[in-house]
Amino acid sequence: MAVRSSSAALRLSLLSALLLAVSACSIMPPADFPVEENIDLDRYMGSWYVIAHIPPGPTSDSYNSIERYYRGPDNEIQTVFTYRDGGFDGERKVMLPKGFVKDGTGNAVWGMQFFWPIKMQYLISYVDADYENTIVARSELDWVWIMSRKPQIDEATYNDLVERVGSYGYDTGKLRKVPQQPLSARNPE
């Protein structure tokens, strides 16, 4: 019985050490990765429609994707991400990660936490002067989001944003345009 107990304690210790190591990984990008210099968090808050993305697996067939940000205490950002899975009438999905703004980064580097203790890198790499269009990227070049305050954007603006994503080093051939219905045609969110 003592052998089992010490074996379980060893596994628990190793798991704890692994979790601490993973959570300690830096969310800071390399110095040469594009990140906005100064984000006005109050202007950045609100709804952003996902226009295109290289998505994480669970959202690879999303429709009507919307990311909403709300200021929380200290440097915390309450986030509500909603989408329809597989079609405009698909099941409505909701994710509620918390964003944590990294001090000293002009509010452009966040750790996005879907579950404790891991915070994933979330970089505001671009926002236009009117806070109408944005790109959220990761220096690992795995996922990226092109978002707008409106469900649709004109083709020239879209092409400019795609070109910018490509300049970061992403394979833009992997970008998926997220189908967005006009607001008047949407199911109640």
TORLUM-277766 format. One record per residue (C-alpha): chain; x negated, y, z negated; residue in one letter. Coordinates in nm, 2 decimals. Example, Ala and Ser with C-alpha at 12.3 -4.5 7.8 and 13.67 -1.06 7.14 Angstrom:
 vexdren     xx     yy     zz fimi
       A  -1.23  -0.45  -0.78    A
       A  -1.37  -0.11  -0.71    S
END
This chain:
 vexdren     xx     yy     zz fimi
       A   0.00   0.00   0.00    M
       A  -0.29   0.24  -0.08    A
       A  -0.43   0.18   0.27    V
       A  -0.11   0.29   0.44    R
       A  -0.08   0.60   0.22    S
       A  -0.44   0.71   0.30    S
       A  -0.39   0.63   0.67    S
       A  -0.07   0.84   0.67    A
       A  -0.25   1.12   0.49    A
       A  -0.53   1.11   0.74    L
       A  -0.29   1.13   1.03    R
       A  -0.11   1.42   0.87    L
       A  -0.44   1.60   0.81    S
       A  -0.55   1.54   1.18    L
       A  -0.21   1.66   1.30    L
       A  -0.23   1.97   1.08    S
       A  -0.58   2.05   1.20    A
       A  -0.47   2.01   1.57    L
       A  -0.17   2.24   1.52    L
       A  -0.39   2.50   1.35    L
       A  -0.65   2.48   1.63    A
       A  -0.38   2.52   1.90    V
       A  -0.21   2.81   1.73    S
       A  -0.55   2.98   1.68    A
       A  -0.61   2.99   2.06    C
       A  -0.64   3.34   2.18    S
       A  -0.36   3.50   2.37    I
       A  -0.60   3.76   2.50    M
       A  -0.67   3.75   2.87    P
       A  -1.01   3.78   3.02    P
       A  -1.13   4.14   3.06    A
       A  -1.08   4.14   3.44    D
       A  -0.72   4.01   3.43    F
       A  -0.47   4.28   3.52    P
       A  -0.27   4.40   3.22    V
       A  -0.09   4.74   3.19    E
       A  -0.27   4.99   2.97    E
       A   0.02   5.13   2.78    N
       A   0.37   4.99   2.76    I
       A   0.65   5.21   2.60    D
       A   0.82   4.93   2.41    L
       A   1.15   5.12   2.37    D
       A   1.17   5.17   2.75    R
       A   1.07   4.80   2.81    Y
       A   1.35   4.67   2.59    M
       A   1.68   4.56   2.75    G
       A   1.78   4.33   3.03    S
       A   1.55   4.21   3.31    W
       A   1.68   3.99   3.59    Y
       A   1.43   3.73   3.71    V
       A   1.39   3.79   4.08    I
       A   1.13   3.53   4.15    A
       A   0.90   3.31   3.94    H
       A   0.66   3.02   3.92    I
       A   0.86   2.86   3.65    P
       A   0.79   2.63   3.36    P
       A   0.97   2.30   3.42    G
       A   1.29   2.35   3.23    P
       A   1.38   2.66   3.44    T
       A   1.27   2.53   3.78    S
       A   1.63   2.52   3.91    D
       A   1.77   2.83   3.73    S
       A   2.03   3.07   3.86    Y
       A   2.13   3.41   3.72    N
       A   1.82   3.42   3.50    S
       A   1.81   3.71   3.26    I
       A   1.55   3.80   3.00    E
       A   1.67   4.04   2.72    R
       A   1.43   4.20   2.47    Y
       A   1.52   4.37   2.14    Y
       A   1.29   4.54   1.89    R
       A   1.25   4.35   1.57    G
       A   1.06   4.43   1.25    P
       A   0.69   4.52   1.28    D
       A   0.56   4.41   1.63    N
       A   0.82   4.14   1.68    E
       A   1.04   4.12   1.99    I
       A   1.37   3.93   1.97    Q
       A   1.42   3.76   2.31    T
       A   1.73   3.60   2.46    V
       A   1.67   3.42   2.79    F
       A   1.99   3.29   2.97    T
       A   2.03   3.11   3.29    Y
       A   2.26   2.87   3.47    R
       A   2.11   2.53   3.54    D
       A   2.13   2.40   3.90    G
       A   2.39   2.65   4.04    G
       A   2.60   2.96   3.97    F
       A   2.85   2.73   3.79    D
       A   2.59   2.52   3.62    G
       A   2.56   2.47   3.25    E
       A   2.47   2.80   3.07    R
       A   2.14   2.76   2.89    K
       A   2.00   2.99   2.62    V
       A   1.64   3.01   2.49    M
       A   1.56   3.23   2.19    L
       A   1.18   3.27   2.17    P
       A   1.02   3.55   1.96    K
       A   0.76   3.78   2.11    G
       A   0.48   3.92   1.90    F
       A   0.29   4.22   2.03    V
       A  -0.08   4.19   1.99    K
       A  -0.22   4.50   1.82    D
       A  -0.46   4.72   2.01    G
       A  -0.34   4.60   2.36    T
       A  -0.12   4.90   2.45    G
       A   0.18   4.67   2.38    N
       A   0.11   4.47   2.70    A
       A  -0.02   4.14   2.54    V
       A   0.24   3.93   2.36    W
       A   0.24   3.59   2.20    G
       A   0.57   3.43   2.29    M
       A   0.67   3.17   2.04    Q
       A   0.93   2.90   2.14    F
       A   0.84   2.69   1.83    F
       A   0.62   2.74   1.53    W
       A   0.32   2.77   1.52    P
       A   0.23   2.80   1.89    I
       A   0.23   3.13   2.06    K
       A   0.20   3.13   2.44    M
       A   0.02   3.41   2.63    Q
       A   0.26   3.66   2.78    Y
       A   0.11   3.95   2.97    L
       A   0.29   4.25   3.11    I
       A   0.07   4.29   3.41    S
       A   0.27   4.55   3.59    Y
       A   0.56   4.78   3.53    V
       A   0.66   5.06   3.76    D
       A   0.68   5.42   3.64    A
       A   1.06   5.41   3.61    D
       A   1.06   5.08   3.42    Y
       A   1.27   4.92   3.69    E
       A   1.04   4.64   3.81    N
       A   0.79   4.43   3.62    T
       A   0.56   4.14   3.65    I
       A   0.49   3.91   3.35    V
       A   0.19   3.68   3.41    A
       A  -0.05   3.45   3.24    R
       A  -0.43   3.44   3.29    S
       A  -0.40   3.06   3.34    E
       A  -0.22   3.14   3.67    L
       A   0.04   2.87   3.59    D
       A   0.36   3.07   3.54    W
       A   0.46   3.42   3.65    V
       A   0.79   3.62   3.66    W
       A   0.89   3.91   3.89    I
       A   1.18   4.09   3.72    M
       A   1.40   4.39   3.78    S
       A   1.66   4.58   3.60    R
       A   1.90   4.49   3.89    K
       A   2.00   4.14   4.01    P
       A   1.87   4.22   4.36    Q
       A   1.59   4.44   4.49    I
       A   1.51   4.55   4.84    D
       A   1.28   4.34   5.06    E
       A   0.99   4.60   5.07    A
       A   0.98   4.62   4.69    T
       A   0.99   4.24   4.66    Y
       A   0.71   4.20   4.91    N
       A   0.49   4.46   4.73    D
       A   0.55   4.27   4.40    L
       A   0.46   3.93   4.56    V
       A   0.15   4.09   4.71    E
       A   0.05   4.21   4.36    R
       A   0.11   3.86   4.22    V
       A  -0.12   3.72   4.49    G
       A  -0.39   3.97   4.41    S
       A  -0.40   3.82   4.05    Y
       A  -0.50   3.49   4.20    G
       A  -0.16   3.31   4.21    Y
       A  -0.06   3.09   4.50    D
       A   0.24   3.29   4.61    T
       A   0.37   2.99   4.82    G
       A   0.48   2.85   4.48    K
       A   0.70   3.15   4.40    L
       A   1.07   3.06   4.38    R
       A   1.33   3.33   4.44    K
       A   1.59   3.30   4.17    V
       A   1.94   3.32   4.30    P
       A   2.12   3.61   4.14    Q
       A   2.49   3.68   4.19    Q
       A   2.61   4.04   4.20    P
       A   2.73   4.14   3.86    L
       A   3.10   4.15   3.97    S
       A   3.08   3.78   4.08    A
       A   2.93   3.64   3.76    R
       A   3.08   3.40   3.52    N
       A   3.11   3.56   3.18    P
       A   2.77   3.56   3.01    E
END
